[in-house]
């Protein structure tokens, strides 16, 4: 991800970030393979966001 993209993503609400990373993961997986290091890294970022949403939703 480049710096401008990072700044854009950091300003998105949580649910939009989740959708963004989900789309990035699928797109990268189709291009580079679903077990590529880049796809796995995006998947881990998505997992962290989903865990954050789950934690927030408990209240």
C-alpha positions as CSV (number, residue, x, y, z in Angstrom):
1,X,0.0,0.0,0.0
2,X,1.3,3.5,-0.7
3,X,1.3,6.4,1.6
4,X,-1.7,8.2,0.0
5,X,-3.7,5.0,0.1
6,X,-2.7,4.6,3.8
7,X,-3.9,8.1,4.7
8,X,-7.2,7.5,2.8
9,X,-7.9,4.1,4.5
10,X,-7.0,5.5,8.0
11,X,-9.8,8.1,7.6
12,X,-12.5,5.6,6.8
13,X,-15.0,4.4,9.3
14,X,-14.4,0.9,10.6
15,X,-17.1,-0.9,8.5
16,X,-15.8,0.8,5.4
17,X,-12.2,-0.2,6.3
18,X,-13.4,-3.8,6.6
19,X,-15.1,-3.7,3.2
20,X,-12.0,-2.0,1.7
21,X,-9.6,-4.7,3.1
22,X,-12.0,-7.5,2.0
23,X,-12.0,-6.2,-1.5
24,X,-8.2,-5.8,-1.5
25,X,-7.7,-9.3,-0.1
26,X,-9.9,-10.9,-2.8
27,X,-8.3,-8.8,-5.6
28,X,-4.8,-9.6,-4.4
29,X,-5.6,-13.2,-3.9
30,X,-6.9,-13.5,-7.5
31,X,-3.8,-11.8,-8.9
32,X,-1.0,-13.3,-6.6
33,X,-2.6,-16.4,-5.1
34,X,-4.5,-16.7,-1.9
35,X,-1.5,-17.9,0.0
36,X,0.9,-15.2,-1.2
37,X,2.5,-13.2,1.6
38,X,0.8,-10.0,0.5
39,X,-2.7,-11.6,0.5
40,X,-2.0,-13.1,3.9
41,X,-0.9,-9.7,5.3
42,X,-4.1,-8.1,4.0
43,X,-6.1,-11.0,5.5
44,X,-4.4,-10.4,8.9
45,X,-5.2,-6.7,8.8
46,X,-8.8,-7.6,8.0
47,X,-8.9,-10.1,10.9
48,X,-7.7,-7.3,13.3
49,X,-10.5,-5.0,12.0
50,X,-13.1,-7.7,12.4
51,X,-11.9,-8.4,15.9
52,X,-12.1,-4.7,16.7
53,X,-15.7,-4.5,15.3
54,X,-16.7,-7.6,17.4
55,X,-15.2,-6.0,20.5
56,X,-17.1,-2.7,19.9
57,X,-20.3,-4.6,19.2
58,X,-20.3,-6.3,22.6
59,X,-21.4,-3.1,24.3
